[in-house]
Amino acid sequence: MHPDRDFSSGLQHAPRRVLMTADTIGGVWTYALELARTLCEQEIEIALATMGAPLSQDQWREAERIPNLGLFESTYKLEWMHDPWHDVLESGAWLLKLEKQLGPDVVHLNHYSHGVLPWSAPKLVVAHACVLAWWEAVKGEEAPAEWDPYRRAVKAGLQAADMVIAPSRAMLHDLRRFYGDLPHTEVIPNGREISFRHLPKEDFILSSGRLWDEATNVATLAATAPNVAWPVCVAGEAHEPGGKSVSFENVRLLGQLTPAQMAERFERAAIFCLPARYEAFGVSALEAALANCALVLGDTPSLREIWRDAAVFVDPNDVNALGKALNQLIAEPDLRTEMAERAHNRAIRFTTLRTASSYLALYSELMRPQRPCELVPGW
């Protein structure tokens, strides 16, 4: 281990092993693997229990390259999926068996419902999204009664956690709005570390995300694409888990790319556009900024919080405003270069090393007989 990356020394209670859950669908997988990789460098064993869908070959290869990482795969439905509750119960029993088998010092849950389980180790729950907040942002109304079981399960999991973590203050605010007071909370922004080659930029706009998710808002980007001077390329999964596929005209659909393929697109794209209606953090924007893309983002509380003056913000429902913002960056290369530099300078603050050191300090505090709290002042 490189001495500059040794941030576990000096901790009074460093964990030996952590049981962590992960969603194989979307950004939670990237978050969990990046965090696990950095924690494993501290010679901490991470047992990663996956749910949601089978791991792809690329995901297996990514995980197998990390020393000290044990992978435990399942296909149990997640709490935000259709009719998941039998699977949530079954996966809870499976996780408790893993805890008994592995004896972790800390349980790190990246889903809500399992926070209520009778864990032996201290447990933290990390919020990556919220269906109720998503529904309000995307549909413009409260989630219907069919989501009441989700509401109850999430509230119970959050209230039972020893600590609740959110990647942004906006996300934490949503949790408190929908689920009430949470006595032990922290904001730990996500981090990302990718070695980009910084290739010459090319004249195209890139977007990425779960195409089937209305919050990603590819529909608005596709609607404005015919009036934009550059071609628009969109990467991501178009098939909803257990549901239909979506398709869009006027944009080039790249499909689900490997991390290496995605990195190559980021390196070449001059502009990255994510006109999201809802985001808890927005890892894809962070990756694009690290690759020196100028950012055009949906004007959401979390994206405003993270990017401040380092992105161009647009009303995600305004097709004309989105087209105007993109065409202005296309027509003004000096402005485009300035915005790319701002985004990159902001992005390099959000390192995985910083995120992992915050989590490790939190694990250490949770292992103490008396629980803690204020660990991470605002970034």
C-alpha positions as CSV (number, residue, x, y, z in Angstrom):
1,M,0.0,0.0,0.0
2,H,1.3,3.4,-0.9
3,P,2.0,5.5,2.2
4,D,0.1,8.5,0.8
5,R,-3.0,6.3,0.7
6,D,-2.7,4.9,4.2
7,F,-5.5,6.7,6.1
8,S,-6.3,3.9,8.6
9,S,-3.3,4.4,10.8
10,G,-4.2,6.4,13.9
11,L,-7.8,5.1,14.1
12,Q,-8.6,3.7,17.5
13,H,-11.0,1.1,16.1
14,A,-10.2,0.1,12.6
15,P,-12.6,-2.6,11.2
16,R,-11.2,-5.9,10.1
17,R,-14.1,-6.9,7.9
18,V,-17.2,-5.0,6.6
19,L,-20.3,-6.6,5.2
20,M,-21.6,-4.3,2.4
21,T,-24.7,-4.7,0.2
22,A,-24.9,-3.5,-3.4
23,D,-27.3,-3.0,-6.2
24,T,-26.0,-4.4,-9.5
25,I,-28.2,-2.0,-11.5
26,G,-27.0,1.5,-12.0
27,G,-24.7,3.8,-10.0
28,V,-24.8,2.0,-6.7
29,W,-22.6,-0.8,-8.1
30,T,-20.0,1.8,-9.2
31,Y,-20.2,3.5,-5.8
32,A,-19.8,0.2,-3.8
33,L,-17.0,-1.2,-6.0
34,E,-15.0,2.1,-5.9
35,L,-15.4,2.4,-2.1
36,A,-14.6,-1.3,-1.6
37,R,-11.5,-1.0,-3.7
38,T,-10.1,1.8,-1.7
39,L,-11.0,0.3,1.7
40,C,-9.4,-3.0,0.6
41,E,-6.2,-1.1,0.1
42,Q,-6.2,-0.5,3.9
43,E,-6.2,-4.3,4.3
44,I,-9.9,-4.3,5.3
45,E,-11.8,-7.3,4.0
46,I,-15.0,-6.3,2.2
47,A,-17.8,-8.9,1.8
48,L,-20.0,-7.5,-1.0
49,A,-23.5,-9.0,-1.1
50,T,-25.2,-8.1,-4.4
51,M,-28.9,-8.0,-5.2
52,G,-31.2,-6.8,-8.0
53,A,-29.9,-8.8,-11.0
54,P,-27.1,-11.3,-11.9
55,L,-23.7,-9.8,-12.1
56,S,-22.5,-9.3,-15.7
57,Q,-19.1,-10.8,-16.9
58,D,-17.7,-7.2,-16.8
59,Q,-18.9,-6.8,-13.2
60,W,-17.3,-10.1,-12.2
61,R,-14.0,-9.1,-13.8
62,E,-14.0,-5.7,-12.1
63,A,-14.6,-7.3,-8.7
64,E,-12.1,-10.1,-9.1
65,R,-9.3,-7.6,-9.6
66,I,-9.7,-6.3,-6.1
67,P,-7.7,-8.1,-3.4
68,N,-9.5,-8.6,0.0
69,L,-12.9,-8.4,-1.7
70,G,-15.3,-11.3,-1.4
71,L,-18.4,-11.4,-3.6
72,F,-21.7,-13.0,-2.6
73,E,-24.2,-12.9,-5.5
74,S,-28.0,-13.1,-5.4
75,T,-30.9,-12.0,-7.6
76,Y,-33.3,-10.9,-4.9
77,K,-35.6,-8.0,-5.9
78,L,-34.8,-4.6,-4.4
79,E,-37.4,-2.6,-2.4
80,W,-38.0,-0.1,-5.3
81,M,-38.9,-2.9,-7.7
82,H,-42.4,-4.3,-8.5
83,D,-43.9,-6.5,-5.7
84,P,-40.5,-7.1,-4.0
85,W,-41.6,-7.9,-0.4
86,H,-41.2,-11.6,-0.4
87,D,-37.7,-11.2,-1.8
88,V,-36.9,-8.5,0.7
89,L,-37.7,-10.9,3.5
90,E,-35.7,-13.7,1.9
91,S,-32.7,-11.5,1.2
92,G,-32.8,-10.3,4.8
93,A,-32.6,-13.9,6.1
94,W,-29.7,-14.4,3.6
95,L,-27.8,-11.4,4.8
96,L,-28.2,-12.4,8.5
97,K,-26.7,-15.8,7.6
98,L,-23.8,-14.0,5.9
99,E,-23.2,-11.9,9.0
100,K,-23.2,-15.0,11.2
101,Q,-20.8,-16.7,8.9
102,L,-18.4,-13.8,8.3
103,G,-18.5,-12.0,11.6
104,P,-18.1,-8.4,10.2
105,D,-17.3,-5.5,12.5
106,V,-19.7,-3.2,10.6
107,V,-22.6,-3.7,8.3
108,H,-22.8,-1.1,5.5
109,L,-26.3,-1.2,3.9
110,N,-26.9,0.5,0.5
111,H,-30.6,-0.3,0.8
112,Y,-33.1,0.9,3.3
113,S,-35.3,-2.1,4.3
114,H,-32.6,-4.2,5.8
115,G,-31.7,-1.6,8.4
116,V,-34.5,-3.0,10.6
117,L,-32.9,-6.5,10.8
118,P,-31.5,-7.7,14.2
119,W,-27.9,-7.2,13.2
120,S,-25.1,-8.1,15.8
121,A,-22.7,-5.5,14.4
122,P,-23.4,-1.7,14.2
123,K,-25.1,-0.9,10.9
124,L,-25.3,2.2,8.8
125,V,-27.7,2.9,5.9
126,V,-26.7,4.9,2.9
127,A,-29.3,6.7,0.8
128,H,-28.8,6.6,-2.9
129,A,-32.3,7.5,-4.1
130,C,-35.9,7.7,-2.8
131,V,-38.9,6.7,-4.8
132,L,-41.1,9.2,-3.0
133,A,-38.8,12.1,-3.8
134,W,-38.4,10.7,-7.4
135,W,-42.1,10.6,-7.9
136,E,-42.6,14.2,-6.7
137,A,-39.8,15.4,-9.0
138,V,-40.7,13.4,-12.0
139,K,-44.5,13.2,-11.8
140,G,-45.2,16.4,-10.0
141,E,-47.3,14.8,-7.4
142,E,-47.2,12.6,-4.3
143,A,-46.5,8.9,-4.8
144,P,-49.8,6.9,-4.9
145,A,-51.0,4.6,-2.1
146,E,-49.5,1.6,-3.8
147,W,-46.1,2.9,-2.6
148,D,-47.2,2.9,1.1
149,P,-45.5,-0.4,1.9
150,Y,-42.3,1.1,0.5
151,R,-42.8,4.2,2.6
152,R,-43.2,2.1,5.8
153,A,-40.3,-0.2,5.1
154,V,-37.9,2.7,4.3
155,K,-39.0,4.6,7.4
156,A,-38.5,1.6,9.6
157,G,-35.0,0.9,8.1
158,L,-33.9,4.4,8.5
159,Q,-35.2,4.8,12.0
160,A,-33.4,1.6,13.1
161,A,-30.0,2.5,11.6
162,D,-27.2,3.5,13.9
163,M,-26.2,6.1,11.3
164,V,-27.8,7.3,8.1
165,I,-25.6,8.6,5.3
166,A,-26.6,10.7,2.3
167,P,-24.3,11.8,-0.6
168,S,-25.7,15.4,-0.6
169,R,-27.6,17.7,1.8
170,A,-30.4,17.7,-0.7
171,M,-30.8,14.0,-0.4
172,L,-30.7,14.2,3.4
173,H,-33.4,16.9,3.3
174,D,-35.6,14.6,1.2
175,L,-35.2,11.8,3.7
176,R,-36.3,14.0,6.6
177,R,-39.2,15.4,4.6
178,F,-40.6,12.0,3.8
179,Y,-39.5,9.9,6.8
180,G,-39.3,12.2,9.8
181,D,-36.5,13.1,12.1
182,L,-33.3,11.0,11.9
183,P,-31.1,11.6,14.9
184,H,-27.8,10.3,13.6
185,T,-26.9,11.5,10.1
186,E,-23.9,12.5,8.0
187,V,-23.4,13.8,4.5
188,I,-20.5,12.0,2.7
189,P,-20.3,12.9,-1.0
190,N,-19.5,10.2,-3.4
191,G,-16.0,10.1,-5.0
192,R,-14.5,8.8,-8.2
193,E,-11.0,8.3,-9.4
194,I,-10.4,7.5,-13.1
195,S,-7.2,8.0,-15.1
196,F,-8.3,9.8,-18.3
197,R,-5.9,10.3,-21.2
198,H,-7.4,13.8,-21.9
199,L,-7.7,13.3,-25.6
200,P,-8.5,16.1,-28.0
201,K,-12.2,16.9,-27.7
202,E,-14.6,16.1,-30.6
203,D,-17.8,17.8,-31.7
204,F,-20.5,15.7,-30.0
205,I,-22.6,15.7,-26.9
206,L,-22.6,12.8,-24.6
207,S,-25.2,11.7,-22.0
208,S,-25.5,8.5,-19.9
209,G,-27.7,6.8,-17.4
210,R,-30.6,4.4,-17.1
211,L,-32.5,5.3,-20.2
212,W,-35.7,3.7,-18.9
213,D,-35.7,5.9,-15.8
214,E,-37.8,9.0,-16.4
215,A,-35.6,10.9,-14.0
216,T,-32.7,10.6,-16.4
217,N,-34.9,12.5,-18.9
218,V,-33.5,11.3,-22.1
219,A,-36.9,12.2,-23.7
220,T,-36.2,15.9,-23.3
221,L,-32.7,15.6,-24.7
222,A,-34.0,13.6,-27.7
223,A,-36.7,16.2,-28.3
224,T,-34.2,19.0,-28.5
225,A,-31.5,17.1,-30.4
226,P,-32.8,18.0,-33.9
227,N,-32.3,21.7,-33.1
228,V,-28.7,21.2,-31.7
229,A,-25.7,21.8,-34.0
230,W,-23.8,18.7,-32.8
231,P,-24.8,15.0,-32.7
232,V,-26.0,13.6,-29.4
233,C,-24.9,10.2,-28.1
234,V,-26.5,8.4,-25.2
235,A,-25.1,5.5,-23.3
236,G,-26.9,3.3,-20.9
237,E,-29.3,0.4,-20.3
238,A,-32.6,0.8,-22.2
239,H,-34.3,-2.3,-20.7
240,E,-36.2,-1.8,-17.5
241,P,-35.7,-4.6,-14.9
242,G,-38.5,-7.0,-15.4
243,G,-40.2,-4.6,-17.8
244,K,-40.2,-3.0,-21.2
245,S,-37.5,-1.4,-23.3
246,V,-37.4,2.2,-24.3
247,S,-36.1,3.8,-27.5
248,F,-35.5,7.4,-28.6
249,E,-35.3,9.1,-31.9
250,N,-32.8,11.9,-32.9
251,V,-30.0,10.6,-30.7
252,R,-27.4,7.8,-31.2
253,L,-28.0,5.1,-28.7
254,L,-24.7,3.5,-27.6
255,G,-26.2,0.8,-25.4
256,Q,-24.7,-0.4,-22.1
257,L,-20.9,0.2,-22.3
258,T,-18.1,-1.3,-20.3
259,P,-16.2,1.0,-18.0
260,A,-13.4,1.2,-20.5
261,Q,-15.7,2.1,-23.4
262,M,-17.5,4.7,-21.3
263,A,-14.2,6.3,-20.3
264,E,-13.2,6.5,-24.0
265,R,-16.5,8.4,-24.8
266,F,-16.0,10.8,-21.9
267,E,-12.5,11.5,-23.1
268,R,-13.7,12.4,-26.6
269,A,-16.9,14.3,-25.7
270,A,-16.7,18.0,-25.5
271,I,-20.1,18.4,-23.7
272,F,-21.8,16.1,-21.2
273,C,-25.5,16.7,-20.8
274,L,-27.6,15.3,-18.0
275,P,-31.0,17.1,-17.9
276,A,-32.1,15.1,-14.9
277,R,-35.4,15.7,-13.1
278,Y,-34.1,13.9,-10.0
279,E,-30.6,13.0,-8.7
280,A,-29.2,12.3,-5.3
281,F,-25.7,13.0,-6.4
282,G,-25.0,12.3,-10.1
283,V,-21.8,10.1,-10.5
284,S,-22.0,10.3,-14.3
285,A,-21.6,14.1,-14.2
286,L,-18.6,13.6,-11.9
287,E,-17.0,11.2,-14.3
288,A,-17.6,13.6,-17.2
289,A,-16.1,16.5,-15.4
290,L,-13.0,14.5,-14.5
291,A,-12.6,13.9,-18.3
292,N,-12.8,17.7,-18.9
293,C,-16.3,17.8,-20.4
294,A,-18.3,21.0,-20.1
295,L,-21.5,20.1,-18.1
296,V,-25.1,20.9,-18.9
297,L,-27.3,19.6,-16.1
298,G,-30.9,19.6,-14.9
299,D,-31.6,22.3,-12.3
300,T,-32.1,20.0,-9.3
301,P,-31.2,20.8,-5.7
302,S,-28.5,18.1,-5.5
303,L,-26.8,18.9,-8.8
304,R,-26.8,22.7,-7.8
305,E,-25.3,21.7,-4.5
306,I,-22.5,19.6,-6.0
307,W,-21.6,21.7,-9.0
308,R,-22.3,25.3,-8.0
309,D,-20.9,27.6,-10.7
310,A,-19.1,24.7,-12.5
311,A,-22.1,23.7,-14.7
312,V,-24.8,25.2,-16.9
313,F,-28.2,24.5,-15.3
314,V,-31.4,24.3,-17.2
315,D,-35.1,23.5,-16.4
316,P,-35.2,19.8,-17.2
317,N,-38.7,20.2,-18.7
318,D,-37.8,23.1,-21.0
319,V,-36.8,21.7,-24.4
320,N,-36.0,25.2,-25.8
321,A,-33.9,26.2,-22.8
322,L,-31.9,23.0,-23.1
323,G,-31.2,23.5,-26.8
324,K,-30.2,27.1,-26.2
325,A,-27.7,26.1,-23.5
326,L,-26.1,23.4,-25.7
327,N,-25.9,25.6,-28.8
328,Q,-24.3,28.4,-26.8
329,L,-21.5,26.1,-25.6
330,I,-21.1,24.8,-29.1
331,A,-20.9,28.3,-30.6
332,E,-18.6,29.7,-28.0
333,P,-15.5,27.5,-27.6
334,D,-13.8,29.8,-25.1
335,L,-16.9,29.5,-22.8
336,R,-16.9,25.8,-23.4
337,T,-13.3,25.6,-22.3
338,E,-13.9,27.7,-19.3
339,M,-16.8,25.6,-18.2
340,A,-14.9,22.4,-18.7
341,E,-12.0,23.8,-16.5
342,R,-14.5,24.8,-13.8
343,A,-16.1,21.4,-13.8
344,H,-12.7,19.6,-13.7
345,N,-11.5,21.8,-10.8
346,R,-14.6,21.1,-8.9
347,A,-14.6,17.4,-9.7
348,I,-11.1,16.7,-8.3
349,R,-12.4,17.6,-4.8
350,F,-14.6,14.5,-4.9
351,T,-12.0,11.7,-4.7
352,T,-12.6,8.2,-3.6
353,L,-9.8,8.5,-1.1
354,R,-11.6,11.3,0.6
355,T,-14.9,9.5,0.6
356,A,-13.4,6.2,1.8
357,S,-11.5,8.0,4.6
358,S,-14.7,9.5,5.8
359,Y,-16.4,6.1,5.8
360,L,-13.5,4.5,7.6
361,A,-13.6,7.2,10.3
362,L,-17.3,6.6,10.7
363,Y,-16.9,2.8,10.9
364,S,-14.3,3.4,13.7
365,E,-16.7,5.6,15.6
366,L,-19.6,3.1,15.2
367,M,-17.4,0.4,16.7
368,R,-16.9,2.4,19.9
369,P,-19.2,1.6,22.8
370,Q,-20.8,5.1,22.7
371,R,-22.1,6.2,19.3
372,P,-20.8,9.4,17.7
373,C,-21.9,11.9,15.4
374,E,-20.5,15.0,13.7
375,L,-17.7,13.6,11.6
376,V,-17.8,15.3,8.2
377,P,-18.3,19.0,8.1
378,G,-19.7,20.3,4.8
379,W,-17.6,19.9,1.7
